[in-house]
Amino acid sequence: MAPAELNLATLNAVCQTYEGRDKLVRLFQFGSRAVMGLTAGASGGVVNGVHTNARSFMVALSGARRTFRWGRELPIVLSIPQALQLPSHVDQVLDLSQKASLLMFFIIDHIGWLRQNTKGMRSGVRTIQTGLKCLMVSSLLATAYGIRKLHFQLVSDERGERQSCMLGILRNGLLAFQAAHLSRFWETSDVLVGLMGIATSIMDIAPVWPTQEEPKFSMMTSSSERKNKQAKQQDESIQRSDSADSQASTLAPLDAMSPKSLLACDAGFEKL
């Protein structure tokens, strides 16, 4: 089905889900990072002010997302038994390693959040960067696992989940690149990472984006047509029953006639 149009009702439907709210905030967070990278090293007063405001906006949004990240580790813990039921041992190792590293990211990120709120914003930076390294490893493992699944789909010529698998590979690869930059494991460019963050945020919003409803006009017309057909059939059945009754009354059997009517018929026949 086609995605719904961008309007107030669609945005309301997206914002009613946690993923929708989180990824919308993430989109503006990485948009601010891209602006921060574009205005880096500026000497002008206005551009320098834009750089400072973009940095403050990015830090505020990042902290807000980190606050509401508590509890995200529970679905990962519940999905571990499903990873143990995979048929291949290679798939089990890849899936379990990916989930374990992602679980470590959330735990370390929570510790960094606690350190920032108890000992100052700068005290938890290194802890958060360590957690982002775990996120980088998890994203790389998810990319490798997706490539393996895509390979088997190409061999078996399965086209059902090929597109979603390719999107997952692209999304996890971009996420690994972002985590490598944010954790200072491999620093590249704030502009490039900001644009990648915007792209992955849009990819994550797409699953919770509502779809267009089927038009109800055809359903209404079909129901009205059915009612008209039923009415016509009832009228035709009534007409048939009336004609049958009239024919039965004119062609009544002689046994049902009275003796006087029988004598009148005999007299008529004699006259003939």
C-alpha positions as CSV (number, residue, x, y, z in Angstrom):
1,M,0.0,0.0,0.0
2,A,1.1,3.6,-0.7
3,P,2.3,5.7,2.2
4,A,0.0,8.3,3.6
5,E,0.4,12.0,2.6
6,L,2.3,14.4,4.8
7,N,-0.3,16.2,6.9
8,L,-1.2,16.9,10.5
9,A,-3.1,13.6,11.0
10,T,-0.1,11.6,9.6
11,L,2.3,13.4,11.9
12,N,0.0,12.7,14.8
13,A,-0.1,9.0,14.0
14,V,3.7,8.9,13.8
15,C,4.2,10.8,17.1
16,Q,1.9,8.4,18.9
17,T,4.6,5.7,18.7
18,Y,7.9,5.8,20.6
19,E,9.9,4.9,17.5
20,G,8.3,7.8,15.6
21,R,9.0,10.4,18.3
22,D,12.6,9.1,18.8
23,K,13.5,9.1,15.1
24,L,12.0,12.5,14.5
25,V,14.1,13.9,17.3
26,R,17.1,12.0,15.9
27,L,16.5,13.5,12.5
28,F,16.8,17.0,14.0
29,Q,19.7,15.9,16.1
30,F,21.8,14.8,13.2
31,G,20.5,17.8,11.1
32,S,22.0,20.0,13.8
33,R,25.3,18.1,13.6
34,A,25.4,18.7,9.8
35,V,24.8,22.4,10.4
36,M,27.5,22.4,13.0
37,G,29.9,20.8,10.6
38,L,29.0,23.3,7.8
39,T,29.6,26.2,10.1
40,A,32.8,24.9,11.8
41,G,35.8,27.2,11.7
42,A,33.7,30.2,10.8
43,S,35.1,33.6,11.7
44,G,31.9,35.7,11.3
45,G,29.8,36.5,14.3
46,V,26.5,35.4,12.8
47,V,27.9,32.1,11.4
48,N,29.7,31.4,14.7
49,G,26.4,32.0,16.6
50,V,24.6,29.5,14.3
51,H,27.4,27.0,15.0
52,T,27.0,27.5,18.8
53,N,23.3,27.2,18.7
54,A,23.4,24.0,16.5
55,R,25.8,22.4,19.0
56,S,23.6,23.3,22.0
57,F,20.5,22.0,20.1
58,M,22.3,18.8,19.2
59,V,23.5,18.2,22.8
60,A,20.0,18.8,24.2
61,L,18.3,16.5,21.8
62,S,20.9,13.8,22.4
63,G,20.4,14.0,26.2
64,A,16.6,13.8,25.8
65,R,16.9,10.7,23.6
66,R,19.2,9.1,26.1
67,T,16.8,9.8,28.9
68,F,13.9,7.9,27.2
69,R,16.2,5.1,26.1
70,W,15.7,3.2,29.4
71,G,13.9,0.0,28.8
72,R,15.0,-0.5,25.2
73,E,17.2,-3.4,26.3
74,L,14.2,-5.5,27.4
75,P,13.1,-6.5,23.8
76,I,16.7,-7.6,23.1
77,V,16.8,-9.8,26.1
78,L,13.4,-11.4,25.1
79,S,14.7,-12.0,21.6
80,I,17.7,-14.1,22.6
81,P,15.8,-17.4,22.7
82,Q,14.8,-16.8,19.1
83,A,18.4,-16.5,18.1
84,L,19.2,-19.8,19.7
85,Q,16.6,-21.5,17.5
86,L,18.2,-20.5,14.2
87,P,19.1,-23.6,12.1
88,S,22.7,-22.6,11.3
89,H,25.4,-22.2,13.9
90,V,26.9,-19.3,12.0
91,D,23.6,-17.5,12.1
92,Q,23.3,-18.2,15.8
93,V,26.8,-16.8,16.5
94,L,26.2,-13.7,14.4
95,D,22.8,-13.0,15.8
96,L,23.8,-13.6,19.4
97,S,26.9,-11.5,19.1
98,Q,24.9,-8.7,17.5
99,K,22.3,-8.7,20.3
100,A,25.0,-9.0,23.0
101,S,26.9,-6.0,21.7
102,L,23.7,-4.0,21.3
103,L,22.7,-4.9,24.9
104,M,26.2,-3.7,26.1
105,F,25.6,-0.4,24.3
106,F,22.4,0.2,26.2
107,I,23.8,-0.8,29.5
108,I,26.9,1.4,29.1
109,D,24.8,4.3,27.8
110,H,22.7,4.1,30.9
111,I,25.8,4.3,33.1
112,G,27.0,7.3,31.1
113,W,23.7,9.0,31.5
114,L,23.8,8.4,35.3
115,R,27.4,9.8,35.4
116,Q,26.4,12.9,33.5
117,N,23.5,13.6,35.8
118,T,25.4,13.0,39.0
119,K,28.9,14.3,38.3
120,G,28.5,16.7,35.4
121,M,28.1,16.5,31.7
122,R,31.7,16.0,30.9
123,S,32.2,13.1,33.3
124,G,30.1,10.6,31.3
125,V,31.5,11.4,27.8
126,R,34.1,8.7,27.7
127,T,31.6,6.2,29.1
128,I,29.1,7.1,26.3
129,Q,31.9,6.8,23.7
130,T,32.6,3.3,24.9
131,G,29.0,2.4,24.5
132,L,29.0,3.8,21.0
133,K,31.9,1.5,20.1
134,C,29.7,-1.4,21.1
135,L,27.0,0.1,18.9
136,M,29.5,0.2,16.0
137,V,30.3,-3.5,16.5
138,S,26.6,-4.4,16.7
139,S,25.9,-2.5,13.5
140,L,28.8,-4.2,11.7
141,L,27.6,-7.6,12.8
142,A,24.1,-6.8,11.7
143,T,25.4,-5.8,8.3
144,A,27.4,-9.0,8.0
145,Y,24.3,-11.0,9.0
146,G,22.2,-9.2,6.5
147,I,24.7,-9.8,3.7
148,R,24.7,-13.5,4.5
149,K,20.8,-13.6,4.4
150,L,20.8,-11.7,1.1
151,H,23.3,-14.2,-0.3
152,F,21.1,-17.1,0.5
153,Q,18.1,-15.3,-0.9
154,L,19.9,-14.7,-4.2
155,V,21.0,-18.3,-4.4
156,S,17.5,-19.6,-3.7
157,D,15.9,-16.9,-5.9
158,E,13.6,-15.7,-3.1
159,R,12.3,-12.2,-3.9
160,G,9.9,-11.7,-0.9
161,E,12.2,-10.0,1.6
162,R,15.1,-9.1,-0.7
163,Q,14.3,-5.4,-0.7
164,S,13.9,-5.1,3.0
165,C,17.1,-7.0,3.5
166,M,19.0,-4.6,1.2
167,L,17.6,-1.7,3.1
168,G,18.6,-3.2,6.4
169,I,22.2,-3.7,5.1
170,L,22.4,-0.1,4.0
171,R,20.9,1.2,7.2
172,N,23.2,-0.8,9.5
173,G,26.3,0.1,7.4
174,L,25.5,3.8,7.7
175,L,24.8,3.4,11.4
176,A,28.2,1.7,11.9
177,F,29.9,4.6,10.1
178,Q,28.1,7.1,12.4
179,A,28.9,5.2,15.6
180,A,32.6,5.0,14.5
181,H,32.7,8.8,14.2
182,L,30.7,9.6,17.4
183,S,32.8,7.2,19.5
184,R,36.0,8.8,18.0
185,F,37.1,5.4,16.9
186,W,37.3,6.7,13.3
187,E,36.5,10.4,12.9
188,T,35.5,11.6,9.5
189,S,33.2,14.7,9.0
190,D,30.3,16.1,11.0
191,V,28.6,17.1,7.7
192,L,28.8,13.6,6.3
193,V,27.8,11.9,9.5
194,G,24.9,14.4,9.9
195,L,23.6,13.6,6.4
196,M,23.9,9.8,7.1
197,G,22.0,10.3,10.4
198,I,19.2,12.1,8.6
199,A,19.0,9.2,6.0
200,T,18.9,6.5,8.7
201,S,16.3,8.4,10.6
202,I,14.1,8.5,7.6
203,M,14.6,4.8,7.1
204,D,13.5,4.2,10.7
205,I,10.5,6.4,10.4
206,A,9.2,4.6,7.3
207,P,8.0,1.4,9.2
208,V,5.8,3.5,11.5
209,W,4.6,5.8,8.8
210,P,0.8,5.1,8.2
211,T,-0.5,4.0,4.8
212,Q,-3.3,5.3,2.7
213,E,-6.7,3.7,3.4
214,E,-8.7,2.1,0.6
215,P,-11.4,4.4,-0.8
216,K,-14.8,3.6,0.7
217,F,-16.8,4.9,-2.3
218,S,-16.5,1.6,-4.2
219,M,-17.7,-0.3,-1.1
220,M,-20.7,2.0,-0.8
221,T,-21.6,1.7,-4.4
222,S,-21.3,-2.1,-4.4
223,S,-23.5,-2.3,-1.3
224,S,-26.1,0.0,-2.9
225,E,-26.0,-2.1,-6.1
226,R,-26.6,-5.2,-4.0
227,K,-29.6,-3.6,-2.3
228,N,-31.1,-2.6,-5.7
229,K,-30.6,-6.1,-7.1
230,Q,-32.3,-7.6,-4.0
231,A,-35.3,-5.2,-4.4
232,K,-35.7,-6.1,-8.1
233,Q,-35.6,-9.8,-7.3
234,Q,-38.3,-9.3,-4.6
235,D,-40.5,-7.4,-7.1
236,E,-40.1,-10.1,-9.7
237,S,-40.9,-12.8,-7.2
238,I,-44.1,-10.9,-6.2
239,Q,-45.1,-10.5,-9.8
240,R,-44.6,-14.2,-10.5
241,S,-46.7,-15.2,-7.5
242,D,-49.5,-12.8,-8.5
243,S,-49.6,-14.2,-12.1
244,A,-49.6,-17.7,-10.8
245,D,-52.5,-17.0,-8.5
246,S,-54.6,-15.4,-11.3
247,Q,-53.9,-18.4,-13.6
248,A,-54.9,-20.9,-10.9
249,S,-58.2,-19.0,-10.3
250,T,-59.1,-19.0,-14.0
251,L,-58.2,-22.7,-14.5
252,A,-59.9,-24.1,-11.4
253,P,-60.7,-27.9,-11.6
254,L,-64.2,-29.1,-12.2
255,D,-64.4,-30.9,-8.9
256,A,-64.0,-27.6,-7.1
257,M,-67.1,-26.1,-8.9
258,S,-70.6,-26.1,-7.4
259,P,-73.5,-28.2,-8.9
260,K,-75.3,-25.2,-10.2
261,S,-72.3,-24.0,-12.1
262,L,-71.9,-27.5,-13.5
263,L,-75.6,-27.5,-14.8
264,A,-75.0,-24.1,-16.3
265,C,-72.0,-25.4,-18.2
266,D,-74.0,-28.4,-19.4
267,A,-76.8,-26.1,-20.6
268,G,-74.4,-24.0,-22.5
269,F,-72.8,-27.0,-24.1
270,E,-76.4,-28.2,-25.2
271,K,-77.1,-24.9,-26.8
272,L,-73.9,-25.2,-28.8
